[in-house]
Amino acid sequence: MSQSAQLDLRSLRFRLAILIFIISSLSLSFVASAFRFTLTTHSVKMSKRKHSAYTIDSKLQILSEAEEKKLTKTEICKKHSIPNSTLSTILKDTEKLQKVRDDSKF
């Protein structure tokens, strides 16, 4: 084999080794980024809000505090540890709660 053929073969092997290195590093970085994506999307779990049932007495107490208007809605929510949506539901159902309160007085 001639010297120029050996140089061409070495050059070809070198280029092939560089190409293999680049491809393997790209695939490793792709695998690593996919692994990071998997870790970030699947390892973080959102906690579900605990479902709470409130008694009629507690709803009536919250309702009376809201009707007095001494506290803001936010303050009432913090005081009773309830979400704003629960307070809104209680206020929406005012008539039903008042009817229950009136019926229970007898």
JOVENZI-V223831 format. One record per pair of residues at least 24 apart in sequence whose ideal C-beta (glycine too) atoms are under 8 Angstrom apart, sorted by the first residue. I is the first residue (numbers start at 1). J is the second residue. Records with the same first field share a line. If there is no record, write none. Layout:
BEGIN
I=J / J
END
This chain:
BEGIN
49=83
52=82
54=82 / 86 / 90
56=97 / 100 / 101
59=90 / 93 / 97
60=97 / 100 / 101
62=87 / 90
63=90 / 91 / 94 / 97 / 98
66=90 / 91
END
